Amino acid sequence: MDEGQSQYDSVSQFDLDVDIEYERQEQEKTVWIGDGYFVDQSWVSCGEDTPLEVDDARPLTLHTYLRHPPGSPEAGKSYAHDCHPFVAFLHLLHAAPESSDIFISIPYLTDFTVVDQLCHYADPSNGGLQIYIVLGPKDWNIECLENFVGRSESRQTAVARLHIKRFGRDDGSVRSSFMHSKAMVSPAGTMIGSYNYTNAARLRHREHAVLLAPGPDFESDGIRMELQEVWQGVQGNEIQIKRKPSAEKHKAPSGTVYNPYKKSKS
């Protein structure tokens, strides 16, 4: 360790807040479809039958404490019940008027289900929401978005509709800063809490949040104005995620004659 280097600097290379290997494993399980969503969302309900009830006098408490029972293939994992933060996130998108502004602070954007919902509601054919994201500075946030886009031109176009800027730096220096806020402001309401838009937050962790009613109250307006100010204050352009190049097919060396009767080596 160099002289004067803090013991914490040596730890900063590890991602202690998020199990990125678990996030990658969940991403690899993705079932890609193409009928309005890119990821299978058949298990999701956005609450049309049982809308989230929240008013000024009683903010709604959100949590991930309801779990699949023992013996279930998903035993021990949280599921998307009516008061789950993911369902509230979806409600704030689904209930927002067309073309309205949504501001979200997201330290870690690794859950492809979340990315897919954001892309869905940013599509002009599904509401055309203007979604402004203040993203944490971790490089693997970008890696995860690149993995979501993959080689798909349509997914690249969908992600390009999101207004994403990265805030802060995470280089182990004494001047490091981080967007660790987890807040979402929509004309349909405001959610604040511990939910950080990872697979682990949706499935494994014990998370809490509160859902505030829409309206010109101090909390909602103050959070929206702060997120908007941070997003606008980030220097540089919005993040653009390029799709990965198509895999090159193996070509035989020039002059090689193909022999269909040649036996393969054992």
N, C-alpha and C positions, 0 to 999 in steps of 0.2 A: 504494500500500500504506500502511495506517495506521501511524503511529509505534508502534513496539514490536511490530508484528505479525511473526511468524516467517515465513520464506520457506516453511516447511512447511505453515503454515496455508493459504496460497494454493493449495497443491497438493491439500489435503485434499478439495476438492470433486470431484476426479476419482477414479474407482474403479480404482486401479492394480493391485489384486490379482486382479481378475476382469474379463474382457472381456465386459461386460454385453450389448453388441450381439450378440456371438456366441451368448450364452445365449438372447437373444430370438429370434434366427434359428432356433436349434434348437427352441425352444418352438413356433414357427410351423409347424414340420414335423410336429407331433404328429398322429398318426392316432387319433382318438377311437373307442373301441369300447364295448361294454356287456355283456360276458359274464363278469363277475367281476373284471375290471380295467377302468379307464377308458382306459388307454393300451395300445397293442399291445405285448404282452410275449412274443410267440411265439418270439422269439429267445433267451429267457432260460431257463437251467437252474439249479435251486437245488441241484444236486449229489446227487440221490438215488442215481444210479448210481455216481458217483465222489465220495463225501462227502469234505469237507475233513478231512484227518488232522492232528491237532495234539495234543500232549501236554505235560506239565509240563517235560519235559526238552528238548523241541525246539519252540519257537514256530514257527509257519509264516510264512515271509516272503511278503508279497503285493507285487505289482508290476503295472505297466501296460506292460511292455516288449515283450510279444508284439503284433505289428502285422499288419494285413492286407497281403498281398504286393503288389508293384508290378503294375499292370494290373487290379487289383480296383477296383470302383466306390468302395470305402471305403479305398483304398490309403493307407497311412501312419497310419491310425487304430488305436488300441488296440481289441481285441475282448474279450469277456467270457469269458476262459479260466478254468480251475479256480482259479487263484491270483490272480485279479483282485480288487481291493478291493471292487468292486460285488458280486461273487459272494459274498465273505465277508460283506458287509452283509446280503445276502439270506439266507445260511445262518443268521446270528444271529437273524433274524426267523423263518425257517421251522422251525428246530429248537427254538425256545423253547416251553415248556409253555403251554397255554392260559391266558389271563388274567394272565400273568406281567408283571412290570415291566421295561421297557427304558429305559435312559437314554442319550441321544445329545447330544453337543455339535456343533453345526453352524454354522459361521460364515456359509456361503452355501448356501441351499437353493433352487437354481434348476433342477435336473434333474427334469423332470416324471416321468421313469421312477422316480426315487427317491420322490417324493411319492406316486405311485400305489402303490408297494409298501408304504409306510407305512400308507396308507389301507386297503389290502387286508387287512393283518394286524391292524389295529385293529378291523376289522369283527367283530362277535360271531360271525358265521357262518364266519369264517376264523381263529378263534383268540382274538379279543377281547383282543389284547395292549394293555397300558396303556403307551403310548409317550410318554415325557417328553423334550421337546426344549428344549435351551438354545440359542437362536438368536442369531446375530450381530445387531448393531443397524442394519445398512443398511436404509434405507427400501425399496429395491427387492427385499429379501427378501419384504416384504409384497406388493409389486406382483406378484411372481412367483406367490405363492399366490393372489392375486386373479385372475390370468390363468389359473391352473389351474382354479379354480372357475368362472370365466366366468359364464354365465347358468344354469348347471345346479344345480338344487335337490339332486340326488343327490350331486354332487361337494361341494357346500357341507356337506351332512350328513356326508360321509366325512371331510372335513378337520376338522370340528368334534370328531371323536373323538380327534384328536391333542392332547396337552397341551403347548402351545407357549408359551414365555415368551421375550421378548427381553431379552438381557443387555448392559449397557454403553451407551456413547454414542459417537457418531462425528461430532462437530460441529466438529472442528478446534481445540478448546480444549486447554489444557495438562492438563485434567482428563479428557480422553477416555480411554475404556477399551473393550476389544473382546473378545468371546468368540472367540478364535482357536484354541481347542482343537478337535481332531478326534478324538473318542473315542466308542466305542459299547460299552455293557456290557449283556449279555444273560445269562440262565441258561445259554445255549449257549456262552458264551465272551466274549472282549473283543477289540476291534480298536482299535489306536491307530496313527497315522501321518499322512501328508500329505493323504490323500484328503478333499476338502472338499465333496462332494455337488453338484458342478456338472457340466454337460455336458462342459466342457473337461477336467475331472479324469478323467472316464470315457473320453473319446475321444482327446484331443489330448496331454495332459500326460504327463510321466514322473513317476509317483507310486510311493511305497513305503509299506508299512504292515506291521504284524505282527499275527498272530492268536494270542491266548493261550488256553490250554485253560480250560474252566470249572472252578470250584472255589474254595474259600475261601482263595485265596492273597493275599499282600499287595498285588500289583499290581492284580488285578481288584477286590478289595474296596475298596482305597483309591481307585481311579478312580470306582467306583460311588458311594461315599460322598461324594466331592467333587462329582460332578455333581449328585447328589441335593441336597446342601447349597446349591449355587449355584442350582438350579432353585427350591427352596423359599424361598431368600432374595430372589428377584426380587420387588420390590414390584408390586402390581397383579394384575389378573386374567389368566387365560390369553387368548391372542390368539384373536379370533373373526373369521373371514373371511366377509364377506357377498357374496352373488352379485350380479353386475351387473344393473341393471334391464333388462327386455326392451326391445328396440328398438321405438320407436313407429312405427307405420305412417303414411305421409304421408296426410293428409286434405285433400280439396279444400275451398276456402273455402266458407263457408255460402252457399247460394243458387246455387252453380255447377251448371249442367246439363251432364251428360256427353253429348258428341256422338261416337258411335262412328265416324262417317264423316269426322271432322275429320282432315285430313292433318297429319302431324308436320312441323316445320320442318326443312329440309335443313341 
